[in-house]
Amino acid sequence: MSFSTADKRVFYKPMESASVRCCDELTKLTNMIFDGNATLPERDGRIYKRNSSMTPTDSTDASFRAQQYQKGTLSRSQLVPSAFAQFAAWFSEAQAAHVHQPETVCLSTAALPLGGVSSRFVYLKEVDAKGFVIYSNWATSRKASDVRSNPVASLAFWWHEIERQVRVEGAVERLSREESQAYYDLRARGSKVGAWASEQSSVLREEDGEREVLERRVREVEGRFEGMEDGEIPVPDFWGGIRVVPTVVEFWQGRESRLHDRFRYTRVEEGEGEGEWKIERLSP
């Protein structure tokens, strides 16, 4: 992931992190869901037996209580006027805290006219003076279809280790071919080939061989570019970067008893650079 200045783009490799540990509480709850005799937590704090009467029973078992967030606070005095600068500061703190792949972000889009929402996890690759950049297939993927009909998106980061979230909402714009090529040149050769070979989100039919169809396409692309240096492989026309140009950025710090600290930056004036932001505290 990179933070870019106006005159220079610098890319960084993702951080290596410790392996993710499975949450014992989640495993316990999952097992209970598939146990017909299990008791399940309900939102009012009471425990309900999985039976025909669904009779509530009292319980003081702390394992059913939500985790308390106690690792930090967020006040207005800790914020800077720029949403981008605030994100850069938090991202650096996430890296310093060894958050597992802090560049991982949930990208959500919605198709018009019905408004069906779809979400997926992707890697944030750049933050520049205009917005947040990711790269993908923009021809056959679900997100491509969504964005063609409705060029807005949201991003959501969750950094468990420091109990923080960041949400971004804004318009979507495509990067130029030259900008996309600059990043594409840094990808591993296999990833470049894969971008050409995969008609992302299209169905690989069972009667055609399913994965063998994909692997055959990969072999065909490898043959097409055989003898070419990595830097000579062009970025596909259908593949590249999009930038989410934010109108809203929210910073969320977990607090005890679900009384979280939330601050929303709303762009109120556009001008040179990123413009001006209005900062408001939100009720948790």
Order of alpha helices (4+ residues) and beta strands (2+ residues): beta-alpha-beta-beta-beta-alpha-beta-beta-beta-beta-alpha-beta-beta-alpha-alpha-alpha-beta-beta-beta
